[in-house]
Amino acid sequence: MIELNFSKLLLLAVIALVVLGPEKLPKAARMAGAMLRRLRLGWESVRSEVERELEIEEIKRAAKEAADRADAVQKAAESEARSAHAVVNATVAEVANTAAPVASDAGNEEVRHGDA
């Protein structure tokens, strides 16, 4: 970047005074000031637009990460639900198998008590 100190600005002012003359110098200075102002405003506009785009990209990335985490949690929950369902089904089948012989034994005892 160009470094402008007081001595360089003074040298530029003297050169501008010699080249443009005292009549045209104020108008040229105003024009240069207006152009610098427009340039600065344009640069600020571009900078703010880039910052806004970067923020949007950051938000999109955070949303994607959150969605990925939610999918992982949902898959883990579904897996746990399936395994719990399998355990419950196995327990129900085991209870049914255990209860069936007891019920048939109870029916046989009724027949035996009825014979006596």
C-alpha positions, 0 to 999 in steps of 0.5 A: 500500500502507498504510504502518504505522510505529510511531506509527500502530501505537501509535494503533491499539493505543490505539483498540483498547484504548478500543473493546474494553476490556482484557478483550477486547483480548488475544483480539482481538489473537490473532484478528487475528494468526491471521487475518493468518497465514492471509492470509499463508499463502493469499497465499504459496500463490497466489503459489507457484501462479502461479510454478509456472504461469509456469514450466510455461508457460516450459517449454512455450514452450522445448519448442515452440521446440526442436521447431520447431528440430528440424523445421527441421533435419530438413527441411534434412537431408531437402533435403540428402539429396534433393539428394545423391541427385539428384547421385549419380543424375546421376553414375551415369547419366553413368558408365553413359552413358560406360561403354556406348560403351566396352563396345561399342567393346571388343566391336568390337575383339575382332571386329577382332582375330579377323578379322586 
